[in-house]
Amino acid sequence: IDVPLVFVPGMKGTHLAFDDIHTQNHGSSIPILPSGSKKKRKKKRAWLTLSHLLNFPPRPDDDPMRDLSLPLTYDHEPPPGTDPKLAEHYPRQHRGKLVPDGIVDHIIEVNLGDGENVNYLDLNFLPFYGHCTKAIREMDIAYHKIKHDGLLESTDTFQLQDESDNGSTSKYDGDATSNASDANSGVFDRIGSFVERTSFWDFSNEKTGIATEQESNQQHSSPKYCRPTAIFSYDWRRPLPELCTELHNFCEETFPNQPVQIVAHSLGGLMTFAAMRHHPKKYAPGAVVVGVPFETGIQYLQDLHKGYYTELDRCRQFTPGAQFTMSSHWGFFPISKK
């Protein structure tokens, strides 16, 4: 199958991090890496991290390092020369200090060991979208292997995801299929492959983050399932019309001059539906959407009144005041009495 597949997560499914942690970290001490270091500095995330999930060390609800609010300020007129399609979204709410920082694969992600060593240990559990992103990435790598087109992956969206999660070089640098052999697998790969299949823990090798070649062939390398894929991460707090335009632009730039199929969840499904209505030819292959609130998500009215607690019932990053600023929430409410 040559039709590209784009995955669009739902509300809260993308990490949010400070755009410039050295100027916007409100005085917290973050070491600067020495010049020439191969490691890449991790952004300071505000959502989603284990410390914020547990609120440990304890911080007040309005602590700047936990605050997910969007500014309640707007640009009322577009700058001169703005694309007419983008100008339709003005007045435009300011973005604030937080930017998308990769899809949330697991709610808890703990990396032990130096990423440049052969062996390291990932204790990733409580999966969010991890199983989905892993599967579609393996499909993409297998597609190019079968095509013999010289490409490792269709886009850099997965490499960017690696860099966001690991703060180091991509897990998929070099020849991914040859690196996936048992001869180069570390102890965590050989022992952990069984553990990963029977739990949500991922024991990985820095250079072999995908399944072994034999496992990949058994799972997703059949021509029936292989296809070009990409993942779309976005700031889920922003207005729905802006997000729809951003999604379409991403699909056009990533897979130009060809139709695209989408698989989406929740808010991602609403964005997909709008994109398909406005650009039917681009999305002629259709879409698979799951858990989409087509008949509104009135539950958000209670969240705006009481706030939203996470599953661990301790974190209150989604206070009523913070959620009030998130324009995407208002798109879930009914617009008429019918």
Phi and psi in degrees as GROMACS dihedral restraints (atoms count N, CA, C in turn):
[ dihedral_restraints ]
;  ai    aj    ak    al  type     phi  dphi    fc
    3     4     5     6     1   -99.7    20    10
    4     5     6     7     1    -3.0    20    10
    6     7     8     9     1   -75.1    20    10
    7     8     9    10     1   121.7    20    10
    9    10    11    12     1   -65.1    20    10
   10    11    12    13     1   151.0    20    10
   12    13    14    15     1  -120.8    20    10
   13    14    15    16     1   127.2    20    10
   15    16    17    18     1  -115.0    20    10
   16    17    18    19     1   130.1    20    10
   18    19    20    21     1   -99.0    20    10
   19    20    21    22     1   130.2    20    10
   21    22    23    24     1  -122.9    20    10
   22    23    24    25     1   113.0    20    10
   24    25    26    27     1   -75.3    20    10
   25    26    27    28     1   177.1    20    10
   27    28    29    30     1  -101.9    20    10
   28    29    30    31     1  -165.8    20    10
   30    31    32    33     1   -55.5    20    10
   31    32    33    34     1   135.7    20    10
   33    34    35    36     1    67.6    20    10
   34    35    36    37     1     9.9    20    10
   36    37    38    39     1   -90.0    20    10
   37    38    39    40     1     3.1    20    10
   39    40    41    42     1  -122.3    20    10
   40    41    42    43     1   133.2    20    10
   42    43    44    45     1   -61.5    20    10
   43    44    45    46     1   147.1    20    10
   45    46    47    48     1  -119.3    20    10
   46    47    48    49     1   131.2    20    10
   48    49    50    51     1  -134.9    20    10
   49    50    51    52     1   158.4    20    10
   51    52    53    54     1   -68.8    20    10
   52    53    54    55     1   133.3    20    10
   54    55    56    57     1   -62.4    20    10
   55    56    57    58     1   -43.0    20    10
   57    58    59    60     1  -134.1    20    10
   58    59    60    61     1    95.8    20    10
   60    61    62    63     1   -68.6    20    10
   61    62    63    64     1   -20.2    20    10
   63    64    65    66     1   -81.7    20    10
   64    65    66    67     1   -20.9    20    10
   66    67    68    69     1  -111.0    20    10
   67    68    69    70     1   -13.6    20    10
   69    70    71    72     1  -123.8    20    10
   70    71    72    73     1    19.8    20    10
   72    73    74    75     1   -94.9    20    10
   73    74    75    76     1    10.1    20    10
   75    76    77    78     1    56.9    20    10
   76    77    78    79     1    39.9    20    10
   78    79    80    81     1    89.6    20    10
   79    80    81    82     1    -2.7    20    10
   81    82    83    84     1   -71.6    20    10
   82    83    84    85     1   151.2    20    10
   84    85    86    87     1   -90.7    20    10
   85    86    87    88     1   114.4    20    10
   87    88    89    90     1  -126.5    20    10
   88    89    90    91     1   120.0    20    10
   90    91    92    93     1   -65.6    20    10
   91    92    93    94     1   142.9    20    10
   93    94    95    96     1   -92.9    20    10
   94    95    96    97     1   130.8    20    10
   96    97    98    99     1   -69.5    20    10
   97    98    99   100     1   144.6    20    10
   99   100   101   102     1   -62.6    20    10
  100   101   102   103     1   153.6    20    10
  102   103   104   105     1   -61.0    20    10
  103   104   105   106     1   136.1    20    10
  105   106   107   108     1    87.6    20    10
  106   107   108   109     1    -2.6    20    10
  108   109   110   111     1   -66.7    20    10
  109   110   111   112     1   140.1    20    10
  111   112   113   114     1   -79.9    20    10
  112   113   114   115     1   -18.7    20    10
  114   115   116   117     1   -73.0    20    10
  115   116   117   118     1   147.6    20    10
  117   118   119   120     1  -104.1    20    10
  118   119   120   121     1   133.1    20    10
  120   121   122   123     1   -66.0    20    10
  121   122   123   124     1   132.3    20    10
  123   124   125   126     1   -77.2    20    10
  124   125   126   127     1   140.7    20    10
  126   127   128   129     1   -73.6    20    10
  127   128   129   130     1   153.2    20    10
  129   130   131   132     1   -84.4    20    10
  130   131   132   133     1   110.4    20    10
  132   133   134   135     1   -84.7    20    10
  133   134   135   136     1   143.0    20    10
  135   136   137   138     1  -102.3    20    10
  136   137   138   139     1   -23.4    20    10
  138   139   140   141     1  -154.4    20    10
  139   140   141   142     1   124.7    20    10
  141   142   143   144     1  -120.0    20    10
  142   143   144   145     1   130.0    20    10
  144   145   146   147     1  -132.8    20    10
  145   146   147   148     1   157.2    20    10
  147   148   149   150     1   -63.9    20    10
  148   149   150   151     1   -40.4    20    10
  150   151   152   153     1   -63.5    20    10
  151   152   153   154     1   -38.0    20    10
  153   154   155   156     1   -74.2    20    10
  154   155   156   157     1   -33.3    20    10
  156   157   158   159     1   -63.2    20    10
  157   158   159   160     1   -40.4    20    10
  159   160   161   162     1   -90.2    20    10
  160   161   162   163     1   -10.4    20    10
  162   163   164   165     1    53.1    20    10
  163   164   165   166     1    54.7    20    10
  165   166   167   168     1  -136.2    20    10
  166   167   168   169     1   126.4    20    10
  168   169   170   171     1   -65.2    20    10
  169   170   171   172     1   151.3    20    10
  171   172   173   174     1   -59.6    20    10
  172   173   174   175     1   136.3    20    10
  174   175   176   177     1  -133.5    20    10
  175   176   177   178     1   149.2    20    10
  177   178   179   180     1   -67.6    20    10
  178   179   180   181     1   161.6    20    10
  180   181   182   183     1   -56.7    20    10
  181   182   183   184     1   -35.9    20    10
  183   184   185   186     1   -96.2    20    10
  184   185   186   187     1    17.1    20    10
  186   187   188   189     1   -60.1    20    10
  187   188   189   190     1   132.6    20    10
  189   190   191   192     1   -57.7    20    10
  190   191   192   193     1   -28.5    20    10
  192   193   194   195     1   -80.7    20    10
  193   194   195   196     1    -7.2    20    10
  195   196   197   198     1  -116.0    20    10
  196   197   198   199     1    -8.5    20    10
  198   199   200   201     1   -71.9    20    10
  199   200   201   202     1   123.9    20    10
  201   202   203   204     1  -103.3    20    10
  202   203   204   205     1     9.9    20    10
  204   205   206   207     1   -66.4    20    10
  205   206   207   208     1   147.5    20    10
  207   208   209   210     1   -92.3    20    10
  208   209   210   211     1   150.0    20    10
  210   211   212   213     1   -63.6    20    10
  211   212   213   214     1   141.4    20    10
  213   214   215   216     1   -91.6    20    10
  214   215   216   217     1    48.0    20    10
  216   217   218   219     1  -128.2    20    10
  217   218   219   220     1   154.3    20    10
  219   220   221   222     1  -139.3    20    10
  220   221   222   223     1   151.9    20    10
  222   223   224   225     1   -94.6    20    10
  223   224   225   226     1   118.4    20    10
  225   226   227   228     1   -84.4    20    10
  226   227   228   229     1   -27.7    20    10
  228   229   230   231     1  -123.9    20    10
  229   230   231   232     1   137.4    20    10
  231   232   233   234     1   -69.8    20    10
  232   233   234   235     1   149.8    20    10
  234   235   236   237     1   -62.3    20    10
  235   236   237   238     1   153.5    20    10
  237   238   239   240     1   -56.4    20    10
  238   239   240   241     1   137.0    20    10
  240   241   242   243     1    85.6    20    10
  241   242   243   244     1     5.3    20    10
  243   244   245   246     1   -66.0    20    10
  244   245   246   247     1   139.5    20    10
  246   247   248   249     1   -53.6    20    10
  247   248   249   250     1   131.8    20    10
  249   250   251   252     1   -54.8    20    10
  250   251   252   253     1   -33.6    20    10
  252   253   254   255     1   -67.0    20    10
  253   254   255   256     1   -37.1    20    10
  255   256   257   258     1   -74.9    20    10
  256   257   258   259     1   -31.9    20    10
  258   259   260   261     1   -64.9    20    10
  259   260   261   262     1   -21.3    20    10
  261   262   263   264     1   -65.5    20    10
  262   263   264   265     1   -19.7    20    10
  264   265   266   267     1   -91.3    20    10
  265   266   267   268     1     7.9    20    10
  267   268   269   270     1   -93.3    20    10
  268   269   270   271     1   145.7    20    10
  270   271   272   273     1   -59.1    20    10
  271   272   273   274     1   143.8    20    10
  273   274   275   276     1  -121.4    20    10
  274   275   276   277     1   127.3    20    10
  276   277   278   279     1   -70.0    20    10
  277   278   279   280     1   139.5    20    10
  279   280   281   282     1   -65.4    20    10
  280   281   282   283     1   149.8    20    10
  282   283   284   285     1   -80.4    20    10
  283   284   285   286     1   -30.7    20    10
  285   286   287   288     1    82.4    20    10
  286   287   288   289     1  -162.8    20    10
  288   289   290   291     1   -91.7    20    10
  289   290   291   292     1   -11.7    20    10
  291   292   293   294     1   -98.0    20    10
  292   293   294   295     1   142.3    20    10
  294   295   296   297     1  -132.2    20    10
  295   296   297   298     1   156.6    20    10
  297   298   299   300     1   -60.7    20    10
  298   299   300   301     1   142.9    20    10
  300   301   302   303     1  -139.9    20    10
  301   302   303   304     1    44.9    20    10
  303   304   305   306     1    95.3    20    10
  304   305   306   307     1   154.5    20    10
  306   307   308   309     1   -72.2    20    10
  307   308   309   310     1   144.6    20    10
  309   310   311   312     1   -76.5    20    10
  310   311   312   313     1   101.5    20    10
  312   313   314   315     1   -77.4    20    10
  313   314   315   316     1   -46.1    20    10
  315   316   317   318     1  -133.8    20    10
  316   317   318   319     1   146.6    20    10
  318   319   320   321     1   -66.9    20    10
  319   320   321   322     1   -36.4    20    10
  321   322   323   324     1  -118.2    20    10
  322   323   324   325     1   118.8    20    10
  324   325   326   327     1  -126.9    20    10
  325   326   327   328     1   112.9    20    10
  327   328   329   330     1  -121.9    20    10
  328   329   330   331     1   116.5    20    10
  330   331   332   333     1  -104.7    20    10
  331   332   333   334     1   123.5    20    10
  333   334   335   336     1  -114.5    20    10
  334   335   336   337     1   131.9    20    10
  336   337   338   339     1   102.1    20    10
  337   338   339   340     1   164.7    20    10
  339   340   341   342     1   -78.5    20    10
  340   341   342   343     1   125.6    20    10
  342   343   344   345     1   -60.6    20    10
  343   344   345   346     1   -18.8    20    10
  345   346   347   348     1   -87.2    20    10
  346   347   348   349     1   -11.0    20    10
  348   349   350   351     1   -76.4    20    10
  349   350   351   352     1   162.3    20    10
  351   352   353   354     1   -64.2    20    10
  352   353   354   355     1   -43.8    20    10
  354   355   356   357     1  -106.4    20    10
  355   356   357   358     1   135.7    20    10
  357   358   359   360     1  -147.8    20    10
  358   359   360   361     1   170.6    20    10
  360   361   362   363     1  -127.1    20    10
  361   362   363   364     1   122.7    20    10
  363   364   365   366     1  -106.6    20    10
  364   365   366   367     1   119.5    20    10
  366   367   368   369     1  -104.3    20    10
  367   368   369   370     1    84.6    20    10
  369   370   371   372     1  -105.7    20    10
  370   371   372   373     1   117.4    20    10
  372   373   374   375     1  -145.6    20    10
  373   374   375   376     1   177.1    20    10
  375   376   377   378     1    57.1    20    10
  376   377   378   379     1    70.5    20    10
  378   379   380   381     1   -64.0    20    10
  379   380   381   382     1   140.5    20    10
  381   382   383   384     1  -104.6    20    10
  382   383   384   385     1   -76.5    20    10
  384   385   386   387     1  -120.5    20    10
  385   386   387   388     1    11.4    20    10
  387   388   389   390     1   -58.9    20    10
  388   389   390   391     1   -42.6    20    10
  390   391   392   393     1   -64.1    20    10
  391   392   393   394     1   -38.2    20    10
  393   394   395   396     1   -69.6    20    10
  394   395   396   397     1   -48.0    20    10
  396   397   398   399     1   -65.6    20    10
  397   398   399   400     1   -35.9    20    10
  399   400   401   402     1   -65.2    20    10
  400   401   402   403     1   -43.5    20    10
  402   403   404   405     1   -64.5    20    10
  403   404   405   406     1   -45.9    20    10
  405   406   407   408     1   -72.4    20    10
  406   407   408   409     1   -26.0    20    10
  408   409   410   411     1   -70.3    20    10
  409   410   411   412     1   -41.8    20    10
  411   412   413   414     1   -62.2    20    10
  412   413   414   415     1   -36.8    20    10
  414   415   416   417     1   -60.9    20    10
  415   416   417   418     1   -41.3    20    10
  417   418   419   420     1   -68.2    20    10
  418   419   420   421     1   -45.1    20    10
  420   421   422   423     1   -63.7    20    10
  421   422   423   424     1   -43.0    20    10
  423   424   425   426     1   -64.9    20    10
  424   425   426   427     1   -34.4    20    10
  426   427   428   429     1   -60.0    20    10
  427   428   429   430     1   -47.6    20    10
  429   430   431   432     1   -72.5    20    10
  430   431   432   433     1   -28.6    20    10
  432   433   434   435     1   -65.3    20    10
  433   434   435   436     1   -42.1    20    10
  435   436   437   438     1   -69.7    20    10
  436   437   438   439     1   -37.3    20    10
  438   439   440   441     1   -73.0    20    10
  439   440   441   442     1   -22.7    20    10
  441   442   443   444     1    55.0    20    10
  442   443   444   445     1    44.0    20    10
  444   445   446   447     1   -96.6    20    10
  445   446   447   448     1     5.1    20    10
  447   448   449   450     1    82.2    20    10
  448   449   450   451     1    -1.5    20    10
  450   451   452   453     1   -97.5    20    10
  451   452   453   454     1   144.5    20    10
  453   454   455   456     1   -85.6    20    10
  454   455   456   457     1   -43.5    20    10
  456   457   458   459     1  -143.8    20    10
  457   458   459   460     1   160.1    20    10
  459   460   461   462     1   -70.4    20    10
  460   461   462   463     1   -37.9    20    10
  462   463   464   465     1  -138.5    20    10
  463   464   465   466     1   176.6    20    10
  465   466   467   468     1   -95.3    20    10
  466   467   468   469     1    10.7    20    10
  468   469   470   471     1   -64.4    20    10
  469   470   471   472     1   -32.9    20    10
  471   472   473   474     1   -76.9    20    10
  472   473   474   475     1   -36.8    20    10
  474   475   476   477     1   -63.5    20    10
  475   476   477   478     1   -40.2    20    10
  477   478   479   480     1   -63.1    20    10
  478   479   480   481     1   -36.2    20    10
  480   481   482   483     1   -63.2    20    10
  481   482   483   484     1   -42.6    20    10
  483   484   485   486     1   -59.1    20    10
  484   485   486   487     1   -47.2    20    10
  486   487   488   489     1   -63.7    20    10
  487   488   489   490     1   -36.5    20    10
  489   490   491   492     1   -66.9    20    10
  490   491   492   493     1   -40.5    20    10
  492   493   494   495     1   -77.2    20    10
  493   494   495   496     1   -37.6    20    10
  495   496   497   498     1  -103.3    20    10
  496   497   498   499     1   -23.2    20    10
  498   499   500   501     1    66.4    20    10
  499   500   501   502     1    21.8    20    10
  501   502   503   504     1  -144.2    20    10
  502   503   504   505     1  -165.8    20    10
  504   505   506   507     1   -67.5    20    10
  505   506   507   508     1   158.1    20    10
  507   508   509   510     1   -63.5    20    10
  508   509   510   511     1   145.3    20    10
  510   511   512   513     1   -65.1    20    10
  511   512   513   514     1   -19.9    20    10
  513   514   515   516     1  -109.2    20    10
  514   515   516   517     1    21.7    20    10
  516   517   518   519     1   -65.8    20    10
  517   518   519   520     1   144.9    20    10
  519   520   521   522     1    81.1    20    10
  520   521   522   523     1  -158.1    20    10
  522   523   524   525     1   -81.6    20    10
  523   524   525   526     1   100.5    20    10
  525   526   527   528     1   -65.2    20    10
  526   527   528   529     1   -37.9    20    10
  528   529   530   531     1   -74.3    20    10
  529   530   531   532     1   -37.9    20    10
  531   532   533   534     1   -72.8    20    10
  532   533   534   535     1   -34.9    20    10
  534   535   536   537     1   -68.7    20    10
  535   536   537   538     1   -17.4    20    10
  537   538   539   540     1   -84.6    20    10
  538   539   540   541     1     6.8    20    10
  540   541   542   543     1   -74.0    20    10
  541   542   543   544     1   156.5    20    10
  543   544   545   546     1   -63.5    20    10
  544   545   546   547     1   -28.2    20    10
  546   547   548   549     1   -63.4    20    10
  547   548   549   550     1   -32.6    20    10
  549   550   551   552     1   -98.8    20    10
  550   551   552   553     1    -0.3    20    10
  552   553   554   555     1   -76.4    20    10
  553   554   555   556     1   138.5    20    10
  555   556   557   558     1   -82.5    20    10
  556   557   558   559     1   177.7    20    10
  558   559   560   561     1   -61.9    20    10
  559   560   561   562     1   -35.7    20    10
  561   562   563   564     1   -68.9    20    10
  562   563   564   565     1   -30.6    20    10
  564   565   566   567     1   -69.9    20    10
  565   566   567   568     1   -46.8    20    10
  567   568   569   570     1   -68.2    20    10
  568   569   570   571     1   -42.0    20    10
  570   571   572   573     1   -80.4    20    10
  571   572   573   574     1   -38.4    20    10
  573   574   575   576     1   -76.7    20    10
  574   575   576   577     1   -16.6    20    10
  576   577   578   579     1   -60.1    20    10
  577   578   579   580     1   -37.6    20    10
  579   580   581   582     1   -70.9    20    10
  580   581   582   583     1   -41.7    20    10
  582   583   584   585     1   -62.3    20    10
  583   584   585   586     1   -39.3    20    10
  585   586   587   588     1   -65.1    20    10
  586   587   588   589     1   -34.8    20    10
  588   589   590   591     1   -74.3    20    10
  589   590   591   592     1   -20.8    20    10
  591   592   593   594     1  -110.5    20    10
  592   593   594   595     1     2.9    20    10
  594   595   596   597     1  -153.7    20    10
  595   596   597   598     1  -169.6    20    10
  597   598   599   600     1  -104.7    20    10
  598   599   600   601     1    15.6    20    10
  600   601   602   603     1   -91.7    20    10
  601   602   603   604     1   138.2    20    10
  603   604   605   606     1  -117.5    20    10
  604   605   606   607     1   105.6    20    10
  606   607   608   609     1   -94.7    20    10
  607   608   609   610     1   117.0    20    10
  609   610   611   612     1  -128.6    20    10
  610   611   612   613     1   164.5    20    10
  612   613   614   615     1  -110.4    20    10
  613   614   615   616     1   138.3    20    10
  615   616   617   618     1   -54.9    20    10
  616   617   618   619     1   -33.6    20    10
  618   619   620   621     1  -103.0    20    10
  619   620   621   622     1     3.6    20    10
  621   622   623   624     1  -137.7    20    10
  622   623   624   625     1    56.6    20    10
  624   625   626   627     1   -73.3    20    10
  625   626   627   628     1   -14.0    20    10
  627   628   629   630     1   -93.3    20    10
  628   629   630   631     1   175.0    20    10
  630   631   632   633     1   -65.6    20    10
  631   632   633   634     1   161.9    20    10
  633   634   635   636     1   -62.4    20    10
  634   635   636   637     1   162.9    20    10
  636   637   638   639     1   -59.5    20    10
  637   638   639   640     1   -41.3    20    10
  639   640   641   642     1   -63.9    20    10
  640   641   642   643     1   -44.1    20    10
  642   643   644   645     1   -64.6    20    10
  643   644   645   646     1   -40.1    20    10
  645   646   647   648     1   -63.2    20    10
  646   647   648   649     1   -40.6    20    10
  648   649   650   651     1   -62.6    20    10
  649   650   651   652     1   -37.1    20    10
  651   652   653   654     1   -71.8    20    10
  652   653   654   655     1   -28.6    20    10
  654   655   656   657     1   -95.1    20    10
  655   656   657   658     1   -62.7    20    10
  657   658   659   660     1  -128.1    20    10
  658   659   660   661     1     3.1    20    10
  660   661   662   663     1   -88.9    20    10
  661   662   663   664     1    -1.9    20    10
  663   664   665   666     1   -63.0    20    10
  664   665   666   667     1   137.2    20    10
  666   667   668   669     1   -53.8    20    10
  667   668   669   670     1   -22.5    20    10
  669   670   671   672     1   -65.5    20    10
  670   671   672   673     1   -29.0    20    10
  672   673   674   675     1  -111.9    20    10
  673   674   675   676     1   -17.0    20    10
  675   676   677   678     1   -75.0    20    10
  676   677   678   679     1   139.8    20    10
  678   679   680   681     1  -169.0    20    10
  679   680   681   682     1   161.3    20    10
  681   682   683   684     1   -68.3    20    10
  682   683   684   685     1   139.5    20    10
  684   685   686   687     1  -138.7    20    10
  685   686   687   688     1   162.8    20    10
  687   688   689   690     1  -156.0    20    10
  688   689   690   691     1   159.6    20    10
  690   691   692   693     1  -119.7    20    10
  691   692   693   694     1   142.8    20    10
  693   694   695   696     1  -116.2    20    10
  694   695   696   697     1   112.6    20    10
  696   697   698   699     1  -105.0    20    10
  697   698   699   700     1   148.3    20    10
  699   700   701   702     1  -157.3    20    10
  700   701   702   703     1   166.2    20    10
  702   703   704   705     1   -85.4    20    10
  703   704   705   706     1    99.3    20    10
  705   706   707   708     1   -73.0    20    10
  706   707   708   709     1     1.1    20    10
  708   709   710   711     1   -86.0    20    10
  709   710   711   712     1   -17.7    20    10
  711   712   713   714     1   -81.2    20    10
  712   713   714   715     1   167.7    20    10
  714   715   716   717     1   -60.3    20    10
  715   716   717   718     1   143.6    20    10
  717   718   719   720     1   -59.0    20    10
  718   719   720   721     1   -43.7    20    10
  720   721   722   723     1   -59.2    20    10
  721   722   723   724     1   -38.8    20    10
  723   724   725   726     1   -63.2    20    10
  724   725   726   727     1   -43.3    20    10
  726   727   728   729     1   -66.0    20    10
  727   728   729   730     1   -37.8    20    10
  729   730   731   732     1   -62.4    20    10
  730   731   732   733     1   -44.3    20    10
  732   733   734   735     1   -63.7    20    10
  733   734   735   736     1   -41.2    20    10
  735   736   737   738     1   -64.4    20    10
  736   737   738   739     1   -39.9    20    10
  738   739   740   741     1   -62.2    20    10
  739   740   741   742     1   -46.4    20    10
  741   742   743   744     1   -63.8    20    10
  742   743   744   745     1   -42.5    20    10
  744   745   746   747     1   -61.5    20    10
  745   746   747   748     1   -38.8    20    10
  747   748   749   750     1   -61.5    20    10
  748   749   750   751     1   -45.6    20    10
  750   751   752   753     1   -64.8    20    10
  751   752   753   754     1   -38.7    20    10
  753   754   755   756     1   -67.3    20    10
  754   755   756   757     1   -42.0    20    10
  756   757   758   759     1   -75.0    20    10
  757   758   759   760     1   -34.5    20    10
  759   760   761   762     1   -78.5    20    10
  760   761   762   763     1   -40.7    20    10
  762   763   764   765     1  -130.7    20    10
  763   764   765   766     1    74.3    20    10
  765   766   767   768     1   -70.7    20    10
  766   767   768   769     1   148.4    20    10
  768   769   770   771     1    58.4    20    10
  769   770   771   772     1    34.3    20    10
  771   772   773   774     1  -155.8    20    10
  772   773   774   775     1   149.4    20    10
  774   775   776   777     1   -69.9    20    10
  775   776   777   778     1   155.1    20    10
  777   778   779   780     1  -132.1    20    10
  778   779   780   781     1   142.3    20    10
  780   781   782   783     1  -107.3    20    10
  781   782   783   784     1   147.8    20    10
  783   784   785   786     1  -124.8    20    10
  784   785   786   787     1   143.1    20    10
  786   787   788   789     1  -120.0    20    10
  787   788   789   790     1   127.2    20    10
  789   790   791   792     1  -143.0    20    10
  790   791   792   793     1   157.8    20    10
  792   793   794   795     1  -128.5    20    10
  793   794   795   796     1   137.5    20    10
  795   796   797   798     1    54.8    20    10
  796   797   798   799     1  -120.8    20    10
  798   799   800   801     1   -56.9    20    10
  799   800   801   802     1   -34.3    20    10
  801   802   803   804     1   -60.5    20    10
  802   803   804   805     1   -31.7    20    10
  804   805   806   807     1   -68.7    20    10
  805   806   807   808     1   -37.5    20    10
  807   808   809   810     1   -64.1    20    10
  808   809   810   811     1   -42.4    20    10
  810   811   812   813     1   -62.9    20    10
  811   812   813   814     1   -42.2    20    10
  813   814   815   816     1   -63.6    20    10
  814   815   816   817     1   -43.2    20    10
  816   817   818   819     1   -59.6    20    10
  817   818   819   820     1   -44.0    20    10
  819   820   821   822     1   -66.1    20    10
  820   821   822   823     1   -41.3    20    10
  822   823   824   825     1   -63.4    20    10
  823   824   825   826     1   -39.2    20    10
  825   826   827   828     1   -67.9    20    10
  826   827   828   829     1   -34.4    20    10
  828   829   830   831     1   -68.5    20    10
  829   830   831   832     1   -39.0    20    10
  831   832   833   834     1   -83.0    20    10
  832   833   834   835     1   -25.5    20    10
  834   835   836   837     1  -136.0    20    10
  835   836   837   838     1    66.8    20    10
  837   838   839   840     1   -60.9    20    10
  838   839   840   841     1   -34.6    20    10
  840   841   842   843     1   -67.0    20    10
  841   842   843   844     1   -38.6    20    10
  843   844   845   846     1   -63.4    20    10
  844   845   846   847     1   -35.1    20    10
  846   847   848   849     1  -113.4    20    10
  847   848   849   850     1    31.6    20    10
  849   850   851   852     1   -57.8    20    10
  850   851   852   853     1   -32.1    20    10
  852   853   854   855     1   -66.1    20    10
  853   854   855   856     1   -11.7    20    10
  855   856   857   858     1    93.8    20    10
  856   857   858   859     1  -169.3    20    10
  858   859   860   861     1  -151.3    20    10
  859   860   861   862     1   155.8    20    10
  861   862   863   864     1  -114.9    20    10
  862   863   864   865     1   116.5    20    10
  864   865   866   867     1  -121.3    20    10
  865   866   867   868     1   142.2    20    10
  867   868   869   870     1  -130.9    20    10
  868   869   870   871     1   134.6    20    10
  870   871   872   873     1    61.4    20    10
  871   872   873   874     1    44.7    20    10
  873   874   875   876     1   -97.7    20    10
  874   875   876   877     1   126.7    20    10
  876   877   878   879     1   -80.5    20    10
  877   878   879   880     1    67.2    20    10
  879   880   881   882     1   -64.7    20    10
  880   881   882   883     1   -25.8    20    10
  882   883   884   885     1  -104.6    20    10
  883   884   885   886     1    38.4    20    10
  885   886   887   888     1    76.9    20    10
  886   887   888   889     1   161.5    20    10
  888   889   890   891     1  -122.9    20    10
  889   890   891   892     1    72.9    20    10
  891   892   893   894     1   -63.2    20    10
  892   893   894   895     1   -15.7    20    10
  894   895   896   897     1   -57.4    20    10
  895   896   897   898     1   -29.0    20    10
  897   898   899   900     1   -65.0    20    10
  898   899   900   901     1   -21.1    20    10
  900   901   902   903     1   -63.8    20    10
  901   902   903   904     1   -40.2    20    10
  903   904   905   906     1   -68.0    20    10
  904   905   906   907     1   -38.2    20    10
  906   907   908   909     1   -62.9    20    10
  907   908   909   910     1   -38.2    20    10
  909   910   911   912     1   -67.0    20    10
  910   911   912   913     1   -24.8    20    10
  912   913   914   915     1   -88.2    20    10
  913   914   915   916     1   -42.0    20    10
  915   916   917   918     1  -109.4    20    10
  916   917   918   919     1   -18.8    20    10
  918   919   920   921     1    93.4    20    10
  919   920   921   922     1   166.5    20    10
  921   922   923   924     1  -121.0    20    10
  922   923   924   925     1   124.0    20    10
  924   925   926   927     1   -96.0    20    10
  925   926   927   928     1   145.6    20    10
  927   928   929   930     1   -76.1    20    10
  928   929   930   931     1   178.2    20    10
  930   931   932   933     1   -60.3    20    10
  931   932   933   934     1   -29.0    20    10
  933   934   935   936     1   -82.3    20    10
  934   935   936   937     1    -3.2    20    10
  936   937   938   939     1    60.9    20    10
  937   938   939   940     1    30.8    20    10
  939   940   941   942     1  -126.6    20    10
  940   941   942   943     1   -32.8    20    10
  942   943   944   945     1   -88.1    20    10
  943   944   945   946     1   135.2    20    10
  945   946   947   948     1  -126.8    20    10
  946   947   948   949     1    56.6    20    10
  948   949   950   951     1   -71.8    20    10
  949   950   951   952     1   -23.3    20    10
  951   952   953   954     1  -100.2    20    10
  952   953   954   955     1    66.0    20    10
  954   955   956   957     1   -71.2    20    10
  955   956   957   958     1   161.8    20    10
  957   958   959   960     1   -54.4    20    10
  958   959   960   961     1   -42.4    20    10
  960   961   962   963     1   -64.0    20    10
  961   962   963   964     1   -39.9    20    10
  963   964   965   966     1   -67.8    20    10
  964   965   966   967     1   -43.3    20    10
  966   967   968   969     1   -69.0    20    10
  967   968   969   970     1   -28.3    20    10
  969   970   971   972     1   -59.7    20    10
  970   971   972   973     1   -31.4    20    10
  972   973   974   975     1   -82.0    20    10
  973   974   975   976     1   -12.9    20    10
  975   976   977   978     1   -85.1    20    10
  976   977   978   979     1   104.3    20    10
  978   979   980   981     1   -62.5    20    10
  979   980   981   982     1   -28.4    20    10
  981   982   983   984     1   -61.8    20    10
  982   983   984   985     1   -32.2    20    10
  984   985   986   987     1   -59.9    20    10
  985   986   987   988     1   -37.2    20    10
  987   988   989   990     1   -70.5    20    10
  988   989   990   991     1   -18.7    20    10
  990   991   992   993     1   -72.4    20    10
  991   992   993   994     1   -10.1    20    10
  993   994   995   996     1   -88.7    20    10
  994   995   996   997     1   -10.3    20    10
  996   997   998   999     1   -88.6    20    10
  997   998   999  1000     1   151.4    20    10
  999  1000  1001  1002     1   -66.6    20    10
 1000  1001  1002  1003     1   146.1    20    10
 1002  1003  1004  1005     1  -105.7    20    10
 1003  1004  1005  1006     1     0.0    20    10
 1005  1006  1007  1008     1  -150.2    20    10
 1006  1007  1008  1009     1   174.4    20    10
 1008  1009  1010  1011     1   -78.7    20    10
 1009  1010  1011  1012     1   -12.6    20    10
